Amino acid sequence: LDKNARMTNSEIAKVAGLSKDAIGYRIKQLESKKIIRGYRTLIDTSHLNYFLYRVYLTFIDLSEPELEKIIDFLKKEKNTWWVAKLDGSWDFMFALWVKENKHFYDFYFEFSQKFRRYVKDKLISPMISYPEFPRKYLTNSKEKFSRDPKTNLEIKIDKIDLKILSMLSSNARKPLIEIAHELKV
């Protein structure tokens, strides 16, 4: 499931040498124990012509209520990808997807206007690519990560494609039949 959350229970059963029902039961058990907390879809947003910016911050004189205001501000921004409290050199970081570099700088200008008095240091890091490394912690896989840069060609998609991506981004295992039914296609 970590490599491919869309695998069916039947496909997993063949690999594991168990019945489909046994796989279904075990997955439900892993979910109930919160070992599996969700299923994510990896979307190559470069094909949708998005740019990723990561912003690292070190704070000074920041109270917990003020931190909550920053987090609330970031939650309201529709392009916020993730937000994290950190330990180490940086106290906090967030990432934003934008269609144009100007959108990031407009956003960051507004962010700075509201919160710069708390920012001691910052690092703005545009991401050229966002590779996913194979996770070897669950398998004995000899899979290697390829660092070959891809040509980032924008692929045109329509509103239905965007809705499908949205549905799959919150649950990669959502059955195709449910997606079709919800979209009436």
Secondary structure, DSSP 8 states (H G I E B T S, - for coil): --S-TT--HHHHHHHHTS-HHHHHHHHHHHHHTTSS--------GGGGT-EEEEEEEEESS--HHHHHHHHHHHHHSTTEEEEEE--SS-SEEEEEEESSHHHHHHHHHHHHHHHGGGEEEEEEEEES--------SSS-------------------HHHHHHHHHHHH-TT--HHHHHHHHT-
